Amino acid sequence: MEILDAIKLRIGIKDTVQDDLINELISDAKSRVLAYINQDGAVNSTLPANLDYIVKDIVVRMYNAIGDEGKKSSSEGEVSNQWLTIDLSEWASDLDIYRDSFKRRRGGFRFL
């Protein structure tokens, strides 16, 4: 299943009216993830396919926050909403595997 279709399924969208918006959010999320894994100087231009779930999670959060950017929570009557910040540290353990500094730290012994 393509990322766009998977995100639309999660959000509950069945038409194509918002495809351009969702594709823009996908592009932004991929850029964020690539910036994280490339921060040690490596230049990965394509996102590893097994990290698609992170892009999906980020896009759903971004989509749900549209119109409420900058807010942490909102209440109206008895209904309240809280928005999670999009912080890649939540997925750091999965993303760090692709960082050069992580690869250099793996294995070996360290004597103090």
The 8 nearest C-alpha neighbors of each residue, nearest first, counted from 0:
[[1, 5, 4, 2, 3, 6, 8, 51],
 [0, 2, 4, 3, 5, 6, 51, 7],
 [1, 3, 5, 4, 6, 0, 55, 51],
 [4, 2, 6, 1, 5, 7, 22, 21],
 [5, 3, 7, 1, 6, 2, 8, 0],
 [6, 4, 8, 2, 7, 3, 1, 0],
 [7, 5, 9, 3, 8, 4, 55, 2],
 [6, 8, 12, 10, 4, 9, 5, 11],
 [7, 9, 11, 5, 6, 10, 4, 12],
 [10, 8, 6, 7, 11, 5, 59, 12],
 [11, 9, 7, 8, 12, 6, 59, 62],
 [10, 12, 8, 9, 7, 13, 6, 14],
 [13, 11, 7, 10, 14, 8, 9, 15],
 [14, 12, 11, 7, 15, 8, 16, 4],
 [13, 15, 16, 12, 17, 18, 7, 11],
 [14, 16, 18, 17, 13, 12, 19, 7],
 [15, 17, 14, 18, 19, 20, 13, 12],
 [18, 16, 20, 19, 15, 21, 14, 12],
 [17, 19, 21, 15, 20, 16, 22, 3],
 [20, 18, 22, 21, 17, 23, 16, 15],
 [21, 19, 23, 17, 18, 22, 24, 25],
 [20, 22, 24, 18, 23, 19, 25, 17],
 [23, 21, 25, 19, 24, 20, 18, 26],
 [22, 24, 26, 20, 21, 25, 19, 27],
 [23, 25, 21, 27, 22, 26, 58, 28],
 [26, 24, 22, 28, 23, 27, 58, 29],
 [25, 27, 23, 29, 24, 28, 22, 30],
 [26, 28, 24, 30, 25, 29, 23, 31],
 [29, 27, 31, 25, 30, 26, 54, 24],
 [30, 28, 32, 26, 31, 27, 33, 25],
 [31, 29, 27, 33, 28, 32, 34, 26],
 [32, 30, 28, 34, 29, 33, 27, 35],
 [31, 33, 35, 29, 34, 30, 28, 36],
 [34, 32, 30, 36, 35, 31, 37, 29],
 [35, 33, 31, 37, 32, 36, 38, 30],
 [36, 34, 32, 33, 38, 37, 31, 94],
 [35, 37, 98, 33, 34, 38, 97, 94],
 [38, 36, 41, 34, 39, 35, 40, 42],
 [37, 39, 40, 35, 36, 34, 41, 98],
 [40, 38, 37, 41, 99, 100, 98, 36],
 [39, 41, 38, 37, 42, 99, 98, 36],
 [42, 40, 37, 39, 43, 99, 38, 98],
 [43, 41, 37, 44, 40, 33, 38, 36],
 [42, 44, 45, 41, 37, 33, 46, 36],
 [45, 43, 42, 46, 33, 37, 30, 41],
 [46, 44, 43, 47, 33, 48, 29, 42],
 [45, 47, 48, 33, 44, 29, 50, 43],
 [46, 48, 49, 50, 45, 51, 97, 43],
 [49, 47, 50, 51, 46, 45, 52, 54],
 [48, 50, 51, 47, 52, 46, 53, 93],
 [51, 49, 48, 52, 53, 47, 54, 46],
 [52, 50, 54, 53, 49, 48, 55, 2],
 [51, 53, 55, 50, 54, 56, 49, 57],
 [54, 52, 56, 51, 55, 50, 57, 90],
 [53, 55, 51, 57, 52, 56, 28, 58],
 [54, 56, 52, 58, 53, 57, 6, 59],
 [57, 55, 53, 59, 54, 58, 52, 60],
 [56, 58, 54, 60, 55, 59, 61, 53],
 [59, 57, 61, 55, 60, 56, 24, 62],
 [58, 60, 62, 56, 61, 57, 63, 55],
 [61, 59, 57, 63, 58, 62, 64, 56],
 [62, 60, 58, 64, 59, 63, 57, 65],
 [61, 63, 59, 64, 65, 60, 58, 21],
 [62, 64, 60, 61, 65, 59, 82, 67],
 [63, 65, 67, 61, 62, 68, 66, 60],
 [66, 64, 67, 62, 63, 68, 61, 60],
 [65, 67, 68, 64, 63, 62, 69, 70],
 [66, 68, 64, 65, 70, 69, 63, 71],
 [69, 67, 70, 64, 66, 65, 71, 61],
 [68, 70, 67, 71, 64, 84, 66, 82],
 [71, 69, 68, 72, 67, 82, 73, 81],
 [70, 72, 82, 81, 69, 73, 83, 84],
 [73, 71, 81, 80, 70, 82, 74, 79],
 [72, 74, 80, 79, 81, 75, 71, 70],
 [75, 73, 79, 78, 80, 76, 72, 77],
 [74, 76, 78, 77, 79, 73, 80, 72],
 [77, 75, 78, 74, 79, 73, 80, 72],
 [76, 78, 75, 79, 74, 80, 73, 72],
 [79, 77, 75, 76, 74, 80, 73, 81],
 [80, 78, 74, 73, 75, 77, 81, 72],
 [81, 79, 73, 72, 74, 82, 78, 71],
 [80, 82, 72, 71, 73, 83, 79, 70],
 [83, 81, 71, 72, 84, 80, 64, 70],
 [84, 82, 85, 81, 71, 60, 86, 64],
 [83, 85, 86, 82, 71, 60, 69, 61],
 [86, 84, 83, 87, 57, 60, 61, 89],
 [85, 87, 88, 84, 89, 90, 83, 57],
 [86, 88, 89, 90, 91, 85, 32, 35],
 [87, 89, 91, 90, 86, 92, 94, 85],
 [88, 90, 87, 91, 86, 92, 85, 93],
 [89, 91, 88, 87, 93, 92, 94, 53],
 [92, 90, 88, 94, 93, 95, 89, 87],
 [91, 93, 95, 90, 94, 96, 89, 88],
 [94, 92, 91, 90, 95, 96, 97, 50],
 [93, 95, 91, 96, 92, 97, 90, 36],
 [96, 94, 98, 97, 92, 91, 93, 101],
 [95, 97, 94, 98, 93, 101, 102, 92],
 [96, 98, 95, 94, 36, 99, 101, 102],
 [99, 97, 36, 95, 101, 100, 96, 37],
 [98, 100, 102, 101, 39, 103, 97, 41],
 [101, 99, 103, 102, 98, 39, 104, 95],
 [100, 102, 104, 99, 98, 103, 95, 96],
 [101, 103, 99, 105, 100, 104, 98, 96],
 [102, 104, 100, 101, 105, 99, 106, 98],
 [105, 103, 101, 102, 100, 106, 107, 99],
 [106, 104, 102, 103, 101, 107, 100, 108],
 [107, 105, 104, 108, 103, 102, 109, 101],
 [106, 108, 109, 105, 104, 103, 110, 102],
 [109, 107, 110, 106, 105, 111, 104, 103],
 [108, 110, 111, 107, 106, 104, 105, 103],
 [111, 109, 108, 107, 106, 104, 105, 103],
 [110, 109, 108, 107, 104, 106, 105, 103]]
